[in-house]
Amino acid sequence: MLFGGAVLLFFLAIMAGLWVGLLGHRKAGRDGAWWTMLAGLVLISIGILVPAITGWIFMESMTNTMARGGSPGPGTPFLGILTVLSYTFLPLGLVLFSIGFALNGLKAGRIFARMQELEQVSDAMGEEISRMTSTQPRE
């Protein structure tokens, strides 16, 4: 139980960092890459939190059921199905987040290349202006 809590805490710290980064990144613009990363992060969050919550609910219901000497409640199979389905959300979320991250990286690369082009044009214009001012005007 202690190991599971430590693993959950580790994943919650990772999720918190991803959420802070994604929400901070929204100021740069909410394009398709941002929305893809958001969808992936929502699925990752579901894939991490739902199994932990359903496991806790399952353990509580089993403890209460055994204390009363009965069989597991009717919601127990539903919890199992929900947990198994949520395990598919984690890899799907990781794939979506990775795709959005790659698209964002490609966009950043294009922006950097455009900045370099504009700096070269600016330098060339500055040299042209200095060359034009250094020549004597004709009379």
C-alpha positions as CSV (number, residue, x, y, z in Angstrom):
1,M,0.0,0.0,0.0
2,L,2.9,2.3,0.8
3,F,4.6,1.6,-2.5
4,G,1.4,2.3,-4.4
5,G,1.0,5.6,-2.6
6,A,4.5,6.6,-3.5
7,V,4.0,5.7,-7.1
8,L,0.7,7.6,-7.2
9,L,2.5,10.6,-5.7
10,F,5.3,10.4,-8.3
11,F,2.7,10.3,-11.1
12,L,0.8,13.2,-9.6
13,A,4.0,15.3,-9.5
14,I,4.6,14.5,-13.2
15,M,1.0,15.4,-14.0
16,A,1.2,18.7,-12.1
17,G,4.3,19.7,-14.1
18,L,2.7,18.8,-17.4
19,W,-0.5,20.8,-16.5
20,V,1.5,23.8,-15.4
21,G,3.6,23.7,-18.6
22,L,0.6,23.3,-20.9
23,L,-1.4,26.0,-19.2
24,G,1.6,28.3,-19.4
25,H,2.0,27.5,-23.0
26,R,-1.6,28.6,-23.9
27,K,-0.4,32.2,-23.9
28,A,1.6,31.4,-27.1
29,G,-1.6,30.5,-28.9
30,R,-4.2,27.7,-28.8
31,D,-3.5,26.0,-32.1
32,G,-4.0,22.4,-33.1
33,A,-0.8,21.3,-31.3
34,W,-2.0,22.8,-28.0
35,W,-5.4,21.2,-28.2
36,T,-3.9,17.8,-29.1
37,M,-1.6,18.1,-26.0
38,L,-4.6,19.1,-23.9
39,A,-6.6,16.1,-25.0
40,G,-3.7,13.8,-24.3
41,L,-3.1,15.3,-20.9
42,V,-6.8,14.9,-20.0
43,L,-6.6,11.2,-21.0
44,I,-3.3,10.8,-19.1
45,S,-4.9,12.3,-16.0
46,I,-7.9,10.0,-16.3
47,G,-5.6,7.0,-16.8
48,I,-3.7,7.8,-13.6
49,L,-6.4,9.0,-11.3
50,V,-9.3,6.6,-12.1
51,P,-7.5,3.4,-11.3
52,A,-6.3,4.9,-8.0
53,I,-9.7,6.1,-7.0
54,T,-11.5,2.9,-8.1
55,G,-8.9,0.8,-6.3
56,W,-9.5,2.7,-3.2
57,I,-13.3,2.4,-3.5
58,F,-12.9,-1.3,-4.2
59,M,-10.7,-1.9,-1.2
60,E,-13.1,0.0,1.0
61,S,-16.1,-1.9,-0.3
62,M,-14.3,-5.2,0.2
63,T,-13.3,-4.3,3.7
64,N,-16.9,-3.3,4.6
65,T,-18.3,-6.4,2.9
66,M,-16.0,-8.8,4.7
67,A,-16.6,-7.1,8.0
68,R,-20.3,-7.8,7.6
69,G,-19.7,-11.3,6.3
70,G,-21.3,-10.8,2.9
71,S,-20.4,-11.0,-0.8
72,P,-19.0,-8.1,-2.8
73,G,-21.6,-5.5,-3.8
74,P,-23.1,-5.2,-7.3
75,G,-20.9,-2.2,-8.2
76,T,-17.7,-4.3,-7.9
77,P,-17.7,-5.5,-11.5
78,F,-18.3,-2.0,-12.7
79,L,-15.3,-0.8,-10.8
80,G,-13.2,-3.5,-12.5
81,I,-14.4,-2.6,-16.0
82,L,-13.8,1.1,-15.3
83,T,-10.3,0.4,-14.1
84,V,-9.5,-1.7,-17.2
85,L,-10.9,1.0,-19.5
86,S,-8.9,3.7,-17.8
87,Y,-5.7,1.8,-18.4
88,T,-6.3,2.2,-22.1
89,F,-6.5,6.0,-21.6
90,L,-3.0,6.3,-20.4
91,P,-1.2,5.1,-23.5
92,L,-3.6,6.8,-25.8
93,G,-3.1,10.1,-23.8
94,L,0.7,9.6,-24.1
95,V,0.4,9.2,-27.8
96,L,-1.8,12.3,-28.3
97,F,0.5,14.4,-26.0
98,S,3.5,13.2,-28.0
99,I,1.9,14.1,-31.3
100,G,1.0,17.6,-30.0
101,F,4.5,18.1,-28.6
102,A,6.0,17.1,-32.0
103,L,3.7,19.5,-33.8
104,N,4.6,22.2,-31.4
105,G,8.3,21.5,-31.9
106,L,7.9,21.8,-35.7
107,K,6.1,25.1,-35.3
108,A,8.9,26.4,-33.0
109,G,11.5,25.3,-35.6
110,R,9.7,27.2,-38.4
111,I,9.4,30.3,-36.2
112,F,13.2,30.1,-35.4
113,A,14.1,29.7,-39.1
114,R,11.9,32.8,-39.9
115,M,13.5,34.8,-37.2
116,Q,16.9,34.0,-38.6
117,E,15.8,35.1,-42.1
118,L,14.5,38.4,-40.7
119,E,17.7,39.0,-38.9
120,Q,19.7,38.4,-42.1
121,V,17.4,40.9,-43.9
122,S,17.8,43.4,-41.1
123,D,21.6,43.1,-41.2
124,A,21.6,43.5,-45.0
125,M,19.4,46.5,-44.8
126,G,21.6,48.1,-42.2
127,E,24.7,47.5,-44.4
128,E,22.9,49.0,-47.4
129,I,21.9,52.1,-45.4
130,S,25.4,52.6,-44.1
131,R,26.8,52.1,-47.6
132,M,24.3,54.7,-49.0
133,T,25.1,57.3,-46.3
134,S,28.9,56.9,-46.7
135,T,28.9,57.7,-50.5
136,Q,29.0,61.3,-51.5
137,P,25.9,62.7,-53.2
138,R,26.4,63.8,-56.8
139,E,26.0,67.3,-57.8
